[in-house]
Amino acid sequence: MTDVLKPQTAEQVLESIQWAAASETPLEISAGGSKRAFGRPCDAIVRLDLAALSGIGLYEPAELVMGAAPATPMAEIRAALADNNQRLAFEPPDLGPLLGGGTASGTIGGVIACNLSGPRRILSGAARDHLLGFQAINGRGQEFKSGGRVVKNVTGFDLSKLMAGSFGTLGVMSEVTIKVVPAPEKTRTVLVLGAGDEDAVKAMGAALASSNEVSAAAHLPRHAAAASMVPYVSGAGGAVTAIRVEGPGPSADYRCQALKDLLADFGDLEELHTANSRTLWREVRDVTYFTGEEESQVWRISVPPAAGARVAAEILESLPGRVFFDWGGGLVWLSLTPLDDAGHECVRGALGPSGGHATLIRAAPEVRARTPVFQPQPAPLKALATRIKEAFDPGRILNPGRMGEGL
């Protein structure tokens, strides 16, 4: 049975890591625990539970900045922002249900550590682009920090970019500071009905290349569309391609009509207003179309948008499964019939000359232990990652093996 350390303060976190470094005791780092099944299982015998480090310590709506402890629930973050008609621009997903947990179980620390971003990434960037600063403790038991509380203070070598997406393998964050943005007055979504995958990618590409400031573009094949809670989508009787615009009412309406004119040749059109749009994009964001398929193995594949339909088709020719597309076709979500190796050679082999990377998001622990969960790196990048790990955590005590052997 894994022992659990439950520090109540940042000072106790420091003491716990200093003890682990001195005794060479590997630690599994967790806050809410909703993403423990994301990544390779840790080679750790003690879990460092940060659940007590919770709460918003800084929020200045006029300055568009928020600071919080790592275990602060995303539900608390979203509620505080909603009270001030603000939001997080990078639209972080709630993957708890997909990974076998509950809804609204994620934390801000987990979102940043995993660099999670939703449909708006194509317009606003990733989580790491909105991390202004942080305080953390490395595997040597040393405190360090980076960035500040305003954009102009983020100068020099940007450690924030390095920490976001490091899955807790470089440092344990005790505080994060993030940018926030005003929420839009209106949201409109144009639906193109019945398009095949290839035509859908073309339609999304045309919308994204236009001057209409599209904030999301996704394609739901028939099975995904039928699972939607939005009647216009589930009742379409086939595939649905969705294009979103946001902003002041007159602007959103104008751009919505412009997109309808642009996309008229791709199929019949429908339009969603704010409430239904929010439901649809929450479904896309949280990958809810696959949450009912508990036994399936879920892959997240990032490729050039024009290659998305081809990559998915090639994989599904060999492996039974389902698919839907986000990021204009550049993000491919696959739910595949379980295999001992998760079909990783077939999945990654389909990337071909277009490049990209594939991440195994959901699979049984024993499958994730023997399968490369993250895209294998070329030798020079692997060597660089190893040197970075050595600099931050020479004793390999922080989430050891979470991102691969030795990392």
C-alpha positions in Angstrom: 0.0 0.0 0.0 1.3 3.5 -0.9 2.0 5.8 2.0 0.5 9.3 1.8 2.0 12.5 3.0 -0.6 15.3 3.5 1.2 18.6 4.0 -1.1 21.5 5.2 1.1 24.4 4.1 3.7 25.3 1.5 6.4 25.1 4.2 5.4 21.5 5.0 5.5 20.7 1.2 9.1 22.0 1.2 10.0 19.8 4.3 8.4 16.7 2.6 10.4 17.1 -0.5 13.6 17.8 1.4 13.0 14.6 3.3 12.3 12.7 0.1 15.5 14.1 -1.5 17.6 13.2 1.5 16.2 9.7 1.8 15.9 9.1 -2.0 12.2 8.3 -1.7 10.2 8.7 -4.9 7.0 10.7 -4.7 3.8 10.7 -6.7 2.5 14.2 -6.8 -1.3 14.8 -6.8 -3.8 17.5 -5.9 -7.3 16.6 -6.8 -6.2 13.3 -8.2 -8.4 13.5 -11.3 -5.5 13.0 -13.6 -3.7 10.2 -11.8 -4.6 7.9 -14.7 -3.1 10.3 -17.3 0.4 9.4 -18.2 2.6 6.4 -17.4 2.1 5.0 -13.9 4.6 6.6 -11.5 7.5 4.5 -10.0 6.8 5.9 -6.6 6.2 4.4 -3.1 4.9 7.6 -1.4 2.1 9.9 -2.6 2.4 13.6 -1.8 -1.2 14.8 -1.6 -1.4 18.6 -2.0 -5.2 18.8 -1.4 -4.8 21.1 1.5 -3.0 23.8 -0.6 -6.2 25.2 -2.0 -7.8 28.7 -2.4 -7.6 31.8 -4.5 -5.1 34.1 -2.9 -5.1 36.9 -5.5 -7.8 38.1 -7.8 -7.8 41.5 -9.4 -10.5 41.6 -12.0 -9.5 45.0 -13.3 -5.9 43.8 -13.9 -7.1 40.5 -15.4 -4.9 38.4 -13.1 -5.6 35.6 -10.6 -3.3 33.7 -8.3 -4.2 30.4 -6.6 -2.8 27.4 -4.7 -2.4 24.3 -6.9 -5.2 22.2 -5.4 -7.8 25.0 -5.9 -10.7 23.3 -7.7 -11.4 24.5 -11.3 -15.1 24.8 -10.2 -14.0 27.5 -7.7 -11.9 29.2 -10.3 -14.7 29.3 -12.8 -17.3 30.4 -10.3 -15.1 33.4 -9.2 -14.5 34.4 -12.8 -18.2 34.1 -13.7 -19.1 36.4 -10.8 -17.0 39.0 -12.6 -18.1 38.1 -16.1 -14.6 36.7 -16.9 -13.1 33.4 -17.9 -9.9 31.5 -18.8 -9.1 32.1 -22.4 -7.6 28.6 -23.0 -10.8 26.8 -22.1 -9.3 24.0 -19.9 -11.2 20.7 -20.2 -12.6 18.6 -17.3 -11.2 15.2 -18.1 -12.3 13.6 -14.8 -15.3 11.6 -16.2 -13.2 10.5 -19.2 -10.5 9.2 -16.9 -12.9 7.4 -14.6 -13.5 10.1 -12.0 -16.2 12.6 -11.2 -17.1 15.9 -12.9 -15.6 19.2 -11.6 -12.8 17.3 -9.9 -9.9 19.0 -11.6 -7.6 21.6 -10.0 -5.7 24.6 -11.4 -2.4 22.9 -10.6 -3.4 19.8 -12.6 -4.5 21.9 -15.6 -1.2 23.8 -15.7 1.0 20.7 -15.0 -0.7 18.9 -17.9 -0.9 22.0 -20.1 -4.6 21.3 -20.8 -6.4 23.5 -23.4 -9.8 23.2 -25.0 -11.3 24.2 -28.3 -10.3 27.9 -28.0 -6.6 26.9 -28.3 -6.7 27.7 -32.0 -7.4 31.3 -31.2 -6.0 32.0 -27.7 -3.1 29.5 -27.3 -2.4 26.8 -24.7 -2.5 26.9 -20.9 1.3 27.7 -20.8 0.6 30.9 -22.8 -1.5 32.2 -19.9 0.7 31.2 -17.0 2.2 34.5 -15.7 4.2 33.0 -12.9 4.5 30.4 -10.3 6.3 29.3 -7.1 7.6 25.8 -6.8 10.0 23.4 -5.1 12.4 21.3 -7.2 13.6 17.7 -6.6 16.6 19.0 -4.8 14.3 20.5 -2.1 15.0 24.1 -3.3 12.3 26.8 -3.7 12.3 28.7 -6.9 9.9 30.9 -8.8 9.4 32.5 -12.2 7.5 35.3 -13.8 5.3 37.7 -11.9 1.8 39.0 -11.5 1.6 41.1 -14.7 2.6 40.4 -18.2 5.4 43.0 -18.3 7.2 41.2 -15.5 7.5 37.9 -17.4 11.0 38.4 -18.8 14.1 36.4 -19.3 14.2 32.6 -19.6 10.6 31.6 -19.3 10.4 28.7 -16.8 6.6 28.9 -16.9 6.7 27.5 -20.4 8.8 24.6 -19.1 6.7 23.8 -16.1 3.4 23.8 -18.0 3.2 20.3 -19.4 5.9 18.8 -17.3 3.4 16.6 -15.3 5.0 17.4 -12.0 8.3 15.9 -13.0 10.4 19.1 -12.6 8.9 20.8 -9.6 5.9 20.9 -7.2 4.1 24.2 -7.6 2.8 25.9 -4.5 1.2 28.9 -6.3 0.3 29.8 -9.8 -0.6 33.1 -11.3 -2.7 33.2 -14.5 -4.1 35.7 -17.0 -7.9 35.9 -17.3 -10.0 37.6 -19.9 -13.5 39.2 -20.2 -16.3 36.8 -21.1 -18.0 37.5 -24.4 -21.5 39.0 -24.6 -22.7 36.5 -27.2 -21.7 33.1 -28.6 -22.9 31.8 -32.0 -22.2 28.5 -33.6 -22.8 27.7 -37.3 -23.6 24.0 -37.9 -22.8 22.4 -41.3 -24.9 19.2 -41.6 -24.0 16.0 -43.3 -20.4 16.7 -44.4 -17.9 13.8 -44.6 -14.7 14.0 -42.7 -12.6 15.4 -45.7 -15.2 18.0 -46.7 -15.6 19.0 -43.0 -11.9 19.7 -42.7 -12.1 21.8 -45.8 -15.1 23.7 -44.4 -13.3 24.3 -41.1 -10.2 25.4 -43.0 -12.2 27.9 -45.0 -13.8 29.3 -41.8 -10.4 29.6 -40.0 -8.8 31.3 -42.9 -11.5 33.9 -43.1 -11.5 37.2 -41.3 -14.3 36.1 -38.9 -12.2 35.4 -35.9 -13.4 31.8 -35.4 -12.8 30.7 -31.8 -13.5 27.0 -32.3 -14.0 24.5 -35.1 -15.0 20.8 -34.6 -16.4 18.0 -36.6 -18.6 15.3 -35.1 -19.2 12.2 -37.2 -22.7 10.6 -36.9 -22.0 8.6 -33.7 -20.6 11.6 -31.8 -23.3 14.0 -33.0 -26.0 11.5 -31.9 -24.6 11.5 -28.4 -24.9 15.3 -28.0 -27.2 16.9 -25.5 -28.0 19.7 -28.0 -31.2 18.7 -29.9 -30.1 20.5 -33.1 -27.0 18.3 -33.1 -28.3 14.9 -31.9 -31.3 15.2 -34.1 -29.4 16.0 -37.3 -29.3 12.3 -38.3 -25.7 12.5 -39.5 -22.4 14.3 -39.1 -22.3 17.8 -37.8 -19.5 20.3 -38.3 -19.5 23.2 -35.8 -17.9 26.7 -36.2 -17.9 29.1 -33.2 -17.7 32.9 -33.0 -17.8 35.0 -29.9 -18.0 38.7 -29.0 -20.3 41.7 -28.8 -23.8 40.9 -30.0 -23.8 42.7 -33.3 -20.3 41.5 -34.2 -21.1 37.9 -33.3 -24.3 38.0 -35.4 -22.5 39.6 -38.4 -19.7 37.1 -38.4 -22.2 34.2 -38.0 -24.0 35.3 -41.1 -20.7 35.8 -43.0 -19.8 32.2 -42.1 -23.2 31.0 -43.3 -22.6 32.7 -46.7 -19.0 31.2 -46.8 -20.1 27.7 -46.0 -23.3 27.4 -47.9 -21.9 25.0 -50.5 -20.7 22.5 -47.9 -24.2 21.4 -46.8 -27.4 22.4 -45.0 -26.8 25.0 -42.2 -28.1 25.6 -38.8 -27.3 28.1 -36.0 -26.9 27.7 -32.3 -27.2 30.7 -29.9 -25.4 31.1 -26.6 -27.0 28.5 -24.3 -26.8 25.6 -26.8 -23.4 26.7 -28.0 -22.0 26.5 -24.5 -23.4 23.0 -24.1 -22.0 21.8 -27.4 -18.5 23.2 -26.8 -18.4 21.9 -23.2 -19.1 18.4 -24.7 -16.2 18.9 -27.2 -13.9 20.3 -24.5 -14.5 17.4 -22.1 -14.6 14.6 -24.7 -17.9 13.6 -23.3 -18.7 11.5 -26.5 -16.3 8.8 -25.2 -17.0 8.9 -21.5 -19.6 6.1 -21.7 -17.1 3.8 -23.4 -15.2 2.9 -20.2 -13.3 -0.1 -21.6 -12.1 1.7 -24.8 -8.6 3.1 -25.1 -8.6 6.8 -25.9 -5.9 8.6 -28.0 -5.3 12.3 -28.5 -3.5 13.0 -31.8 -2.2 16.4 -32.9 -1.5 16.8 -36.6 -1.6 19.5 -39.2 -5.4 20.1 -39.7 -5.3 19.1 -43.4 -3.9 15.7 -42.4 -6.5 14.9 -39.6 -9.1 13.1 -41.7 -6.4 11.0 -43.5 -4.7 10.0 -40.2 -8.0 9.0 -38.6 -9.1 7.0 -41.7 -5.8 5.1 -41.9 -6.0 4.1 -38.2 -9.6 3.1 -38.3 -9.0 0.9 -41.3 -6.9 -1.3 -39.1 -8.3 -0.8 -35.6 -12.0 -0.7 -34.7 -13.1 2.6 -33.1 -14.7 6.0 -33.2 -13.4 9.5 -33.9 -14.2 13.1 -33.7 -12.1 16.2 -34.6 -11.3 19.5 -32.8 -9.0 22.4 -33.7 -10.2 22.6 -37.3 -9.2 18.9 -37.8 -5.8 19.3 -36.1 -6.8 17.5 -33.0 -8.0 13.9 -33.5 -9.8 12.1 -30.7 -9.9 8.3 -31.1 -11.7 5.7 -29.0 -10.4 2.3 -29.9 -11.2 -1.3 -29.0 -8.7 -2.3 -26.2 -5.4 -4.0 -27.1 -2.5 -5.1 -25.0 -0.3 -2.4 -26.6 -3.1 0.1 -27.3 -2.3 -0.2 -31.0 0.5 2.4 -30.6 2.5 1.3 -33.6 -0.5 1.6 -35.9 -1.6 4.9 -34.4 1.9 6.5 -34.6 2.7 4.9 -37.9 -0.3 6.7 -39.4 1.2 10.1 -38.7 3.6 9.5 -41.6 5.2 12.5 -43.4 2.7 14.9 -42.0 4.3 14.6 -38.6 2.5 15.3 -35.3 2.3 13.4 -32.0 -0.1 10.9 -30.4 -0.8 10.7 -26.6 -2.5 7.7 -25.0 -5.0 9.4 -22.7 -6.9 6.5 -21.3 -5.9 2.9 -20.9 -5.5 0.4 -18.1 -2.4 0.9 -15.8 -0.7 -2.2 -17.1 -1.1 -1.0 -20.7 0.3 2.4 -19.9 3.2 0.9 -18.0 4.4 -1.0 -21.1 3.3 1.3 -23.8 4.9 4.7 -24.7 2.1 7.0 -23.5 3.7 10.1 -24.9 5.1 10.5 -28.4 8.6 9.0 -28.4 11.2 11.8 -28.8 14.1 11.9 -31.3 17.4 11.2 -29.7 18.5 14.9 -29.4 15.2 15.9 -27.8 15.3 12.9 -25.4 18.8 13.9 -24.4 17.7 17.5 -23.8 14.7 16.3 -21.7 17.0 14.1 -19.7 19.4 17.0 -19.0 16.5 19.2 -17.9 15.3 16.5 -15.6 18.8 16.1 -14.2 19.0 19.8 -13.4 15.6 20.0 -11.6 15.4 16.6 -10.1 18.7 14.7 -10.1 17.4 12.1 -7.6 14.4 11.3 -9.8 12.0 11.7 -6.9 9.2 13.8 -8.5 6.7 11.7 -10.4 9.4 9.4 -11.6 8.6 7.7 -14.9 5.4 9.6 -15.4 6.5 10.9 -18.8 8.7 7.9 -19.7 11.6 5.9 -18.5 14.0 8.1 -16.6 11.8 11.2 -16.8 
